[in-house]
Amino acid sequence: MVDISSWLSGLGRTAKDRERILTRQQAIAAAQLLIFLVLTVASYSLVGRVFPGFATPLYFSNSSDAAVAILLALTPLPLLALAKFSFGYVISVWMYGMVAGYIFLSYSTKLHYDHSQARISALLCLIAFLIPALFLTTKNKPLSATPRTMDALAICAVIASAAVLAACAMYGFRVAGLASSLAMRDEIVRPRPLNYLSGIVSGAVLPFCFAYFSLNRRWVLSAIALILLLAFFPVLLNKTVLLAPAWLVFLLTLYTIFKPKTATVLSILAPLILGAGFYFLNPAFGLYAVGYINLRMIATPSIALDHYFAFFSTHSHTNFCQINVVRLFTGCPYTEQLGVIMKHEYNLGNFNGSLFATEGIASVGPVLAPIATFVCGIVIGIGNVVSARLSPALIAVSSGVLIQALMNVPLSTVLLSNGGAALFMLWLISSRPRNDLGQLPPVSSALE
């Protein structure tokens, strides 16, 4: 039975009481982010020791360099601590880890360019991105479908996803081991519209359907969405698709147990600690865990910044010509995709980069890059607006695959090819899950 008197007492707290609660929550958030920063840097150090071909082990030539690196890495932390939870908050924590990792890596990199300028540029890019991504919000959604309509739309989305899967399979699929399957990826050629649809479905539509049905306790439909997502692996031969079902279940668990900002930090730290733990317990097996988690998932976006700063310190900037529409009007100094160019230059595989690397460094260089990332932050802020009033779990889980893409490919690609724009539309029309697994926050935590 609900204790009405206690609830009314909570509503009647004075402004000073609420300010004290808010201050405590911000202090907790800051402490969590400090732990996040320390463990992230430790993970980068481990990656440098285990995979020196990708990143050099972290070291500083003197104590003053270490002090400067710590100061730079701590500078954006107050913005994150003050912000409320939103779609932009989730992305911002990931981006903060990426830039902080790059700042520390830049002191030990073997690549030659102006490291001091690059560090300042990366920090300003992050701050410029965080301001709109964290604080461009609203209290009300501009549009919302009725629950019955949303249920019907979500079921139709699952059916449409199955149709896209069947169409893709008609052009070929491979059933083999992970390594051999990935080697076969280029053997399957499909029409470009089908490639766009498969990316939208696997990156946005099915993750949204899984989150929506799960939070409404429609377990059969949520399981169907996960099975369809996993079924895209033999078709697309993409590691992200293979791991996506387990990742989404993990996120759903975190965001239904912990408060949203705590769950966001744990969603990065838990895999990071798991990879390192496997390595120290069993180095032979742990080598794969560190490679797939600490290197690929956490460190690679920072390593990409290092390589993009180096490459474009001596090569022409793209002026956004990596975007096909822009290329039609301006031409481009490069005939291949940036990831392929980096592969040829540094022999580290197809080396794509986040919006900081592509829309920022590659497009306009380190001086103007903060302007580009500020505009990208506004786009993320639009995601905050269209997802306003949705539950944190729905926002985080439905964007779980998309955020992984944002760490490794340009924002323009994420919006079109990975389903970012489609997910924004689904959020815009979506109603809040009716049950939401019981996650109705108490008055004392409503400020988070």
C-alpha positions in Angstrom: 0.0 0.0 0.0 1.3 3.4 -0.9 2.3 5.7 2.0 0.4 8.8 0.9 1.7 10.9 3.8 5.3 10.1 3.0 4.8 10.9 -0.6 3.1 14.3 0.1 5.9 15.0 2.6 8.4 14.4 -0.2 6.6 16.8 -2.5 6.6 19.4 0.2 10.3 19.7 0.6 11.6 23.2 0.8 13.7 24.6 -2.0 16.8 24.3 0.2 16.1 20.6 0.7 15.8 20.0 -3.0 19.0 22.0 -3.6 20.8 19.8 -1.1 19.5 16.6 -2.8 20.6 18.0 -6.2 24.1 18.9 -4.8 24.4 15.4 -3.4 23.5 13.8 -6.7 26.0 16.0 -8.5 28.7 15.0 -6.1 27.9 11.3 -6.6 28.0 11.8 -10.4 31.3 13.6 -10.2 32.8 10.8 -8.0 31.5 8.1 -10.5 33.1 10.0 -13.3 36.4 10.3 -11.5 36.4 6.5 -11.0 35.5 6.2 -14.7 38.4 8.3 -15.7 40.9 6.5 -13.6 39.8 3.0 -14.8 39.6 4.1 -18.4 43.2 5.4 -18.4 44.3 2.2 -16.7 42.6 0.3 -19.5 44.4 2.3 -22.1 47.7 1.5 -20.4 46.8 -2.2 -20.5 46.0 -2.0 -24.2 49.4 -0.3 -24.8 51.2 -3.2 -23.1 49.2 -6.0 -24.7 48.9 -4.5 -28.2 51.9 -2.2 -28.7 51.3 -2.3 -32.5 48.1 -0.3 -32.0 49.0 2.0 -29.1 52.2 2.7 -27.2 52.2 2.0 -23.5 51.3 5.2 -21.5 54.3 7.1 -20.1 55.3 10.7 -19.3 58.7 12.1 -19.7 58.3 14.3 -16.5 55.8 14.9 -13.8 54.6 18.2 -15.2 53.3 16.5 -18.3 51.3 14.1 -16.2 49.9 17.0 -14.2 48.9 18.8 -17.3 47.2 15.7 -18.8 45.2 15.2 -15.5 44.2 18.8 -15.5 43.0 18.7 -19.2 41.1 15.4 -18.6 39.3 16.8 -15.5 38.3 20.1 -17.2 35.0 18.8 -18.8 34.0 16.8 -15.8 31.8 19.5 -14.1 29.7 19.8 -17.3 28.9 16.1 -17.1 28.3 16.2 -13.3 25.8 19.1 -13.6 23.8 17.7 -16.5 20.7 15.7 -16.2 20.3 12.3 -17.8 19.5 12.3 -21.5 20.4 10.7 -24.8 23.1 13.3 -25.0 24.4 12.4 -21.6 25.0 8.8 -22.6 26.9 9.8 -25.7 28.8 12.5 -23.9 30.2 10.0 -21.3 31.5 7.8 -24.1 33.0 10.8 -25.9 34.6 12.0 -22.6 36.3 8.7 -22.2 37.5 8.8 -25.8 39.0 12.3 -25.5 40.5 11.8 -22.1 42.1 8.6 -23.4 43.5 10.5 -26.3 45.0 13.2 -24.1 47.0 10.6 -22.2 47.9 8.7 -25.3 49.2 11.8 -27.0 52.1 12.0 -24.5 53.5 8.6 -25.6 52.5 8.4 -29.3 55.1 7.7 -31.9 53.3 9.7 -34.5 54.7 13.1 -35.4 52.5 16.2 -35.3 51.9 19.2 -33.0 50.7 17.3 -29.9 50.1 20.3 -27.8 47.8 21.9 -30.4 46.1 18.6 -30.9 45.4 18.1 -27.1 43.9 21.6 -26.8 41.9 21.1 -30.0 40.5 17.8 -28.7 39.6 19.3 -25.4 37.8 22.3 -27.0 36.0 19.9 -29.4 34.7 18.0 -26.5 33.5 21.0 -24.5 31.9 22.5 -27.7 30.1 19.2 -28.2 29.0 18.7 -24.6 27.3 22.1 -24.2 24.5 21.4 -26.7 24.5 17.6 -26.3 24.0 17.9 -22.5 21.9 21.0 -22.1 19.8 21.3 -25.3 16.7 19.7 -23.7 13.0 20.2 -23.1 10.5 19.0 -20.5 7.9 18.0 -23.1 7.8 15.9 -26.2 6.4 17.7 -29.2 4.5 14.6 -30.3 3.4 11.3 -28.9 1.2 8.4 -30.3 -1.3 6.6 -28.1 -0.1 3.4 -26.5 -2.4 1.3 -28.8 -1.1 3.0 -31.9 2.5 2.7 -30.7 2.0 -1.1 -30.1 0.7 -1.5 -33.7 3.6 0.5 -35.1 6.2 -1.5 -33.2 4.7 -4.8 -34.4 4.7 -3.5 -38.0 8.3 -2.5 -37.6 9.2 -6.0 -36.5 7.4 -7.4 -39.6 9.1 -4.9 -41.9 12.5 -5.8 -40.3 11.8 -9.5 -41.1 11.1 -8.6 -44.7 14.3 -6.6 -45.0 16.2 -9.6 -43.5 14.6 -12.0 -46.1 15.5 -9.6 -48.9 19.1 -9.4 -47.8 19.4 -13.1 -47.5 18.3 -13.5 -51.1 21.6 -11.9 -52.1 23.6 -14.4 -50.0 24.6 -15.3 -46.5 27.4 -17.2 -44.8 27.4 -19.6 -41.9 30.9 -20.1 -40.6 33.2 -19.2 -37.7 33.6 -15.6 -36.7 37.0 -15.0 -38.3 36.2 -16.8 -41.5 32.8 -15.1 -41.8 34.3 -11.6 -41.4 36.8 -12.5 -44.2 33.8 -13.3 -46.5 32.1 -9.9 -46.0 33.1 -8.4 -49.3 31.9 -11.4 -51.2 28.3 -10.4 -50.8 27.1 -7.5 -52.9 23.6 -6.0 -52.5 21.8 -2.9 -54.0 22.6 0.3 -52.1 19.0 0.9 -50.9 19.0 -2.6 -49.3 22.3 -1.8 -47.6 20.8 1.4 -46.1 17.7 -0.5 -45.0 19.7 -3.3 -43.3 21.8 -0.7 -41.4 18.7 1.2 -40.3 16.9 -2.0 -39.2 19.8 -3.5 -37.3 21.1 -0.2 -35.9 17.9 1.4 -34.8 14.6 -0.3 -35.5 15.1 -3.7 -33.9 16.9 -2.3 -30.9 14.0 0.1 -30.4 11.5 -2.7 -30.7 13.4 -4.8 -28.2 13.5 -2.0 -25.7 9.9 -1.0 -26.2 8.5 -4.5 -25.9 10.7 -5.4 -23.0 9.7 -2.3 -21.0 6.1 -3.1 -21.7 6.7 -6.7 -20.5 5.9 -8.1 -24.0 8.5 -10.8 -23.7 7.7 -12.9 -26.7 7.8 -9.8 -29.0 11.0 -8.6 -27.5 12.6 -12.0 -28.0 11.5 -12.0 -31.6 13.2 -8.6 -32.1 16.4 -10.0 -30.6 16.3 -13.2 -32.7 15.8 -11.1 -35.9 18.7 -8.9 -34.9 21.0 -11.9 -34.4 19.8 -13.4 -37.7 21.3 -10.4 -39.5 24.8 -11.6 -38.7 25.0 -14.3 -41.4 23.7 -11.7 -43.8 25.8 -8.7 -42.8 28.8 -10.5 -41.3 29.2 -7.7 -38.8 30.6 -8.2 -35.3 28.4 -5.4 -33.9 25.3 -7.2 -35.0 26.6 -10.5 -33.6 27.2 -9.0 -30.1 24.2 -6.6 -30.2 21.6 -8.9 -28.6 23.8 -9.6 -25.5 24.7 -5.9 -25.3 21.1 -4.8 -25.4 20.1 -7.3 -22.7 23.0 -6.1 -20.6 21.9 -2.4 -21.0 18.3 -3.3 -20.1 19.5 -5.0 -16.9 21.7 -2.1 -15.9 19.0 0.6 -16.5 16.3 -1.3 -14.6 18.5 -1.8 -11.6 20.6 1.4 -11.3 19.8 5.0 -11.6 20.3 6.3 -15.2 23.6 8.2 -14.7 25.1 5.3 -12.7 24.0 2.8 -15.3 25.6 4.9 -18.0 29.0 4.8 -16.3 28.7 1.1 -15.5 27.8 0.3 -19.1 31.4 1.2 -20.0 33.3 0.2 -16.8 31.8 -3.3 -16.5 33.0 -4.5 -19.9 36.3 -2.7 -19.4 36.9 -4.4 -16.0 35.7 -7.8 -17.4 38.2 -7.7 -20.2 41.1 -6.7 -17.9 40.0 -9.3 -15.4 40.0 -12.1 -17.9 43.5 -11.1 -19.0 45.0 -11.2 -15.5 43.3 -14.5 -14.7 44.1 -16.2 -17.9 46.4 -14.2 -20.3 46.0 -16.7 -23.2 42.2 -16.4 -23.2 42.2 -12.8 -21.8 44.1 -11.7 -24.9 40.9 -12.0 -26.9 38.8 -10.3 -24.2 41.2 -7.3 -24.1 41.3 -7.2 -27.9 37.5 -7.2 -28.4 36.6 -5.1 -25.4 39.4 -2.8 -24.1 41.0 -2.3 -27.5 38.2 -2.4 -30.0 35.3 -1.0 -27.9 37.1 1.5 -25.7 40.6 2.4 -26.9 40.2 2.4 -30.7 38.2 5.6 -30.9 41.0 7.4 -29.0 43.7 5.8 -31.2 41.8 7.0 -34.2 42.1 10.6 -33.0 45.8 10.2 -32.8 46.1 8.9 -36.3 43.7 11.4 -37.8 45.6 14.3 -36.2 48.8 12.9 -37.6 47.5 12.2 -41.1 45.7 15.5 -41.6 48.7 17.5 -40.3 50.4 16.8 -43.6 47.4 16.1 -46.0 44.5 18.2 -47.3 41.4 18.4 -45.3 38.2 16.9 -46.7 36.0 20.0 -46.3 33.2 17.4 -45.6 33.5 15.8 -49.0 33.2 12.4 -47.2 29.5 13.2 -47.3 28.3 12.1 -50.7 26.0 15.1 -51.2 28.8 17.6 -50.5 31.1 15.7 -52.8 28.8 16.2 -55.7 29.1 20.0 -55.5 32.7 20.5 -54.2 34.7 17.5 -55.4 37.1 15.8 -53.1 40.9 15.4 -52.8 40.4 11.7 -52.0 38.9 9.0 -54.1 38.6 6.4 -51.3 36.8 6.4 -48.0 38.7 7.7 -45.1 38.8 4.4 -43.3 40.4 2.8 -46.4 42.9 5.6 -46.7 43.9 5.1 -43.1 44.2 1.4 -43.6 46.7 1.9 -46.4 48.6 4.6 -44.5 49.0 2.9 -41.1 48.3 -0.8 -41.8 45.9 -1.1 -38.9 42.8 -2.3 -40.7 39.8 -0.2 -42.0 40.3 2.7 -39.6 37.1 4.8 -39.4 36.8 7.5 -36.8 34.1 9.3 -34.8 32.6 12.7 -35.5 35.5 14.2 -33.7 37.9 12.6 -36.2 35.8 13.0 -39.4 33.5 16.0 -39.1 36.1 17.7 -37.0 39.8 17.0 -37.7 39.5 15.5 -41.2 37.0 18.1 -42.5 38.3 21.4 -41.2 41.5 20.7 -39.1 42.3 21.2 -35.4 41.7 24.9 -35.3 38.1 24.9 -36.6 37.2 21.4 -35.4 35.4 22.7 -32.3 32.9 24.6 -34.5 32.1 21.4 -36.3 31.7 19.4 -33.1 29.4 22.1 -31.7 27.1 21.7 -34.7 27.2 17.9 -34.1 26.3 18.4 -30.5 23.2 20.4 -31.6 22.1 17.4 -33.7 22.5 15.2 -30.6 20.5 17.8 -28.6 17.7 17.3 -31.1 17.7 13.7 -30.0 17.2 14.9 -26.4 14.2 17.0 -27.5 12.4 14.2 -29.4 13.1 11.7 -26.6 11.9 14.0 -23.8 9.6 12.3 -21.2 10.6 8.8 -22.4 12.1 6.6 -19.8 15.9 6.5 -19.4 15.9 2.7 -20.0 14.0 3.1 -23.4 16.4 5.8 -24.5 19.6 4.0 -23.5 18.6 0.5 -24.7 17.1 1.6 -28.0 20.2 3.7 -28.8 22.7 1.0 -27.6 23.8 -0.1 -31.0 23.7 3.4 -32.4 26.1 4.8 -29.8 28.6 2.1 -30.7 28.5 3.3 -34.2 28.9 7.0 -33.2 32.2 6.1 -31.6 33.6 4.7 -34.8 32.0 6.4 -37.8 31.0 10.0 -38.9 27.7 11.5 -37.5 26.4 11.8 -41.0 26.8 8.1 -41.6 25.2 7.3 -38.3 22.1 9.4 -39.1 21.6 7.9 -42.6 23.2 4.4 -42.8 23.0 3.3 -39.2 19.5 4.5 -38.5 20.0 7.6 -36.3 17.4 9.6 -38.1 15.0 6.7 -38.0 15.5 6.3 -34.2 14.8 10.0 -33.7 11.5 9.6 -35.5 10.6 6.6 -33.4 11.4 8.5 -30.3 9.3 11.5 -31.5 6.1 9.4 -31.9 6.7 6.9 -29.1 4.7 6.9 -25.9 6.3 6.1 -22.6 6.1 2.3 -21.8 3.1 1.6 -19.7 4.8 -0.6 -17.2 8.5 0.3 -17.6 9.5 -2.6 -15.4 8.4 -0.7 -12.3 11.0 2.0 -12.7 9.0 5.0 -11.5 11.6 7.1 -9.6 11.0 8.2 -6.1 10.6 11.9 -5.5 14.1 12.1 -4.0 15.7 10.8 -7.2 13.4 12.6 -9.7 16.0 15.4 -10.1 18.6 13.0 -11.6 
